[in-house]
């Protein structure tokens, strides 16, 4: 069993309007997940510099998946995958999505300390419903074109308010969607914008929203999590 989480960190700016990225790592420590995808983890303009420094991340016991796209960035279009010690990377890539906004996805093939293999995708989809559907179709096609299928977990900010239409309708044709709960806005969570999905050879045995006192301040989204069974 493995625990995964997804968190839109809003560039380290909390609901108190202060940029304090170290709070994000404190929230992750509360959750104690094995694999985390972050969204909005890079600055939007200029060199797209990472919000969290490598020093802070390593001190917190994480190591990021690297994609080599931008020197100052940690991920791709703000998408980052963080791993606990003992999980190794066999390959990684940035996924270019059809978009009008600066959006993208990242993918990593991983191996646990027990030798289990797993594919993880982190994403942040468009504000436009039309482009979200196109992006979902692009991610699904990218996975289907891979000649080496693996148990797969997809996580991120879908920007989708409906559970039955739009991009989630596309994803639900191929993947299980964990019933994590509403994660936005952090002060008063009403919308299920953040999602964890997985291939049908995996099963969420528990899932939810991490709604601690610190999490309600650290970002405008609450992080979501799932314990997943079936990683062999």
Helices and strands as residue ranges (DSSP letters): E 2-8, G 10-12, H 22-31, E 35-39, H 54-59, E 62-64, E 80-84, E 88-95, E 104-111, E 117-124, H 129-145, E 152-157, H 166-172, E 176-177, E 194-198, E 203-210, H 215-218, E 223-229
